Amino acid sequence: MAEEGVLVERGLHGRRMAEVEEALRRLGLRPRTREVVAWREERTPREALEALAYRLYSFTKGVPEEAHARAMERLWAWAEAELGDLDRPFSVEKRFFLRSTRLS
């Protein structure tokens, strides 16, 4: 997106969670995070590109429509040239965490 002059900020959720946990500690609370399940899913480069094209990720929401369309055209062309078969699956690890807070 740099070519379009658009700043895309990824990882905001993780940084915000750390800020929230620190604020809870300052209030005397004990935030805890526990992984409750992990699994693997198969997906394809085509599915990953479609998720970006449909703006399923929050970091794409602030990108102007015209800039997003141009960037996606370049990304599709790059993926087809570099990856070849966009329907060849790859494995992705998924994890679900439970967050809780208790009084000290």
C-alpha positions in Angstrom: 0.0 0.0 0.0 3.0 2.2 0.3 2.9 2.8 -3.5 -0.6 4.1 -3.0 0.5 6.4 -0.2 -1.7 4.5 2.3 -0.5 3.5 5.8 -1.8 0.1 6.8 -1.4 -0.8 10.4 -1.4 -4.5 11.2 -1.2 -6.0 14.7 -3.3 -3.3 16.3 -5.5 -5.9 18.1 -2.5 -7.5 19.9 -1.1 -4.1 21.0 -4.5 -3.0 22.3 -4.9 -6.2 24.3 -1.5 -5.5 26.0 -2.7 -2.0 26.8 -5.9 -3.3 28.3 -4.1 -5.9 30.4 -1.7 -3.3 31.7 -4.7 -1.0 32.6 -6.4 -3.8 34.4 -3.2 -4.5 36.4 -3.0 -0.9 37.4 -6.6 -1.3 38.8 -5.4 -4.2 40.9 -6.9 -6.9 38.7 -5.2 -10.0 37.5 -5.8 -10.6 33.8 -5.1 -14.1 32.5 -5.0 -15.6 29.0 -5.2 -19.3 28.4 -5.1 -21.1 25.1 -8.2 -23.4 25.1 -7.8 -25.0 21.6 -5.5 -25.1 18.7 -6.0 -26.7 15.3 -4.8 -26.6 11.7 -6.8 -25.7 8.6 -6.1 -26.1 5.0 -6.5 -23.1 2.7 -5.3 -22.0 -0.6 -3.5 -18.8 -1.8 -6.7 -18.1 -3.8 -8.8 -18.1 -0.6 -6.3 -15.9 1.1 -6.4 -13.4 -1.8 -10.2 -13.5 -1.8 -10.3 -12.7 1.9 -8.1 -9.6 1.2 -10.2 -8.7 -1.9 -13.5 -8.9 0.2 -11.8 -6.9 3.0 -12.5 -9.5 5.6 -9.6 -8.2 7.7 -10.0 -5.1 9.8 -6.7 -3.6 8.6 -8.1 -3.2 5.1 -11.1 -1.1 6.2 -9.3 2.2 6.1 -7.9 1.7 2.6 -9.6 3.9 0.0 -11.5 1.8 -2.6 -9.5 2.9 -5.6 -6.2 2.2 -3.8 -7.4 -1.2 -2.6 -8.5 -2.2 -6.2 -5.1 -1.2 -7.7 -3.2 -3.0 -4.9 -5.3 -6.1 -5.4 -4.6 -6.1 -9.1 -0.9 -6.0 -8.4 -1.2 -8.7 -5.7 -3.1 -11.1 -7.9 -0.6 -10.7 -10.7 2.3 -11.2 -8.3 0.7 -14.3 -6.7 0.0 -15.9 -10.1 3.6 -15.2 -11.3 5.3 -16.3 -8.0 3.1 -19.0 -6.6 1.8 -20.6 -9.8 -1.1 -22.9 -8.7 -3.3 -20.7 -6.5 -5.5 -23.7 -5.6 -2.6 -25.7 -4.0 -3.5 -25.9 -0.3 -1.2 -25.0 2.6 -1.7 -25.5 6.3 -2.5 -22.7 8.7 -2.5 -23.0 12.5 -5.5 -21.5 14.3 -5.8 -20.9 18.1 -8.5 -19.7 20.4 -7.7 -18.0 23.7 -9.9 -17.3 26.7 -9.2 -14.1 28.6 -10.4 -13.5 32.1 -9.8 -11.0 34.9 -10.0 -11.5 38.7 -9.6 -9.2 41.6 -6.3 -9.6 43.4 
